[in-house]
Amino acid sequence: MLQKHLNPDSRIYHVFETAWNLILVNLLTLLTCIPVITAGASLSAMYDVLLRIRRKEEGVIHRNFFQAFRRNFTQATILWAMFALVFLSFAIDYRFTVLYPDTFPAAVRYVVVTAAFIVFMIFQYVFPLQAHFENSVFMTIRNAAVLSFSKVFRTIPMALVWIIPWAILNFSFPLLPLVLMFGISLPAYAGVCLLDPVFRQLEKNQE
């Protein structure tokens, strides 16, 4: 029975192999995000590798990761800087609505949160597109915006799944090691599973 489960073709073997790969991708992403400015290249590399894992084309994980990191560095850094500034402005606006409730009614806070969520919907397409397709910065953002709304029934689950790691930390801080192992790669992989059919269709259209 044990030999059956250790067979590379078995389902259990595949589950454990995928889990190990996700841990490795999560650690690589965290480490390369530490300088902050490199986060865009790190996210692009993560999505490149996760799509390979999804399509069973992973190869050597760390080699593919750093190749994608270098390949996407310049454009991904520009994209990251743009979105980081937008999210920072939302955070500041939200903080003001909390500090000065008499000046900024609750409705303003809801508008800020809604706008931030819409931008995040677009944001979660940006780095997968950057990793997998060759486009300018403008076209990558445009395509991300189009996909986020045209594929809204995929977009919303992709966005909501990112709440899970933060919810775990909020309600059970001792589970931090679990978040460090899977907190980025697992929600991103769930998103990749939803994105893969969309990307395959785009690849067909390109051909």
DAJOWO-V181764 format. One record per residue. RES is the residue in one letter. PSI is psi in degrees with one decimal (999 if undefined). OMEGA is omega in radians with two decimals (NA if undefined). Layout:
res = {RES;RES}
psi = {PSI;PSI}
omega = {OMEGA;OMEGA}
//
This chain:
res = {M;L;Q;K;H;L;N;P;D;S;R;I;Y;H;V;F;E;T;A;W;N;L;I;L;V;N;L;L;T;L;L;T;C;I;P;V;I;T;A;G;A;S;L;S;A;M;Y;D;V;L;L;R;I;R;R;K;E;E;G;V;I;H;R;N;F;F;Q;A;F;R;R;N;F;T;Q;A;T;I;L;W;A;M;F;A;L;V;F;L;S;F;A;I;D;Y;R;F;T;V;L;Y;P;D;T;F;P;A;A;V;R;Y;V;V;V;T;A;A;F;I;V;F;M;I;F;Q;Y;V;F;P;L;Q;A;H;F;E;N;S;V;F;M;T;I;R;N;A;A;V;L;S;F;S;K;V;F;R;T;I;P;M;A;L;V;W;I;I;P;W;A;I;L;N;F;S;F;P;L;L;P;L;V;L;M;F;G;I;S;L;P;A;Y;A;G;V;C;L;L;D;P;V;F;R;Q;L;E;K;N;Q;E}
psi = {-45.7;-41.9;-35.3;-43.7;-25.7;-4.0;128.9;-19.1;-5.0;154.9;-42.7;-43.0;-44.0;-40.1;-47.4;-37.0;-43.4;-42.3;-43.6;-42.1;-38.5;-38.0;-46.1;-45.1;-39.7;-45.3;-42.8;-41.0;-45.5;-45.8;-41.9;-10.4;-13.6;-41.5;-3.6;-52.8;-24.1;4.6;-37.5;-46.9;-36.0;-44.6;-39.2;-43.6;-40.7;-48.2;-34.2;-47.1;-40.6;-36.3;-35.9;-40.5;-44.3;-39.1;7.7;41.4;24.8;-38.7;-139.9;114.0;-53.9;-33.1;-47.1;-38.8;-51.1;-28.8;-45.7;-35.8;-48.5;-41.8;-35.9;0.5;-53.9;-54.9;-39.1;-34.3;-39.1;-46.2;-43.5;-43.9;-41.3;-49.1;-33.9;-40.7;-40.0;-47.1;-34.6;-40.7;-38.6;-41.5;-41.7;-44.4;-44.3;-40.4;-40.9;-38.8;-27.9;-42.0;-32.2;68.9;-25.6;-32.7;-39.4;105.0;166.5;-30.7;-35.9;-40.1;-42.2;-36.5;-42.8;-45.7;-42.8;-44.3;-40.9;-38.9;-40.0;-43.3;-38.0;-36.2;-41.3;-42.3;-39.0;-10.9;-21.1;-51.5;-32.0;-41.6;-41.4;-38.4;-30.4;-22.2;148.0;112.8;165.8;168.4;-47.0;-45.3;-34.0;-44.7;-42.5;-47.6;-37.1;-42.3;-44.2;-47.3;-38.2;-31.8;-35.8;-25.4;43.7;-30.1;-11.1;-35.6;-46.4;-48.1;-37.5;-39.1;-43.3;-30.7;-23.1;-12.8;-27.6;-50.4;-39.5;-34.8;-40.2;-46.3;-36.7;-38.0;-17.4;81.9;-30.8;-15.1;12.9;-43.7;-35.0;-39.0;-38.7;-26.5;-35.8;-0.4;-26.0;-48.0;-36.1;-48.3;-37.7;-38.1;-38.4;-41.0;-39.8;-37.9;-34.9;-31.1;-29.4;-47.7;-34.7;-45.0;-38.0;-38.3;-40.7;-38.4;-40.7;-41.4;-37.7;-38.4;999}
omega = {3.13;3.14;3.12;-3.12;3.13;3.09;-3.12;3.14;-3.09;-3.13;-3.11;3.10;-3.13;3.13;-3.13;3.10;3.11;3.13;3.13;3.11;3.12;3.07;-3.13;3.13;3.14;-3.13;3.11;-3.14;3.13;-3.10;-3.09;3.06;-3.03;3.11;3.13;-3.11;-3.11;-3.05;-3.14;3.10;3.12;3.12;3.10;3.12;3.12;-3.11;3.08;-3.11;-3.12;3.09;3.07;3.11;3.13;-3.09;3.14;3.11;-2.90;-3.10;3.12;-2.98;-3.04;3.12;3.11;-3.12;-3.07;3.02;3.11;3.10;-3.14;-3.08;-3.05;-2.91;-3.01;-3.07;3.13;3.12;3.08;3.12;3.14;-3.13;-3.14;-3.11;3.11;3.10;3.12;-3.13;3.08;3.12;3.08;-3.14;3.12;3.12;-3.14;3.13;3.11;3.13;3.11;-3.08;-3.07;-3.10;3.13;3.13;-3.10;3.14;-3.09;-3.13;3.13;3.13;3.13;3.10;-3.14;-3.13;3.14;3.13;3.13;3.13;3.12;3.11;3.11;3.07;3.11;-3.09;-3.05;3.03;-2.96;-3.03;2.95;3.10;3.12;-3.09;-2.94;-3.09;3.10;3.14;3.02;3.09;-3.12;-3.11;3.09;3.12;3.13;-3.13;3.10;3.13;-3.14;-3.12;-3.09;-3.14;-3.14;3.11;-2.98;-3.14;2.94;-3.05;-3.07;3.05;3.11;-3.13;-3.06;-3.09;3.11;3.10;-3.00;-3.14;-3.14;3.08;3.11;-3.14;-3.10;-3.05;-3.11;-3.10;3.09;3.11;3.12;3.12;3.12;3.11;3.12;3.14;-3.01;-2.94;3.11;-3.01;-3.08;3.05;3.11;3.12;3.05;3.08;3.13;3.11;3.09;-3.10;-3.01;3.11;3.11;-3.14;3.11;3.11;3.09;3.11;3.10;3.14;3.11;-3.14;NA}
//
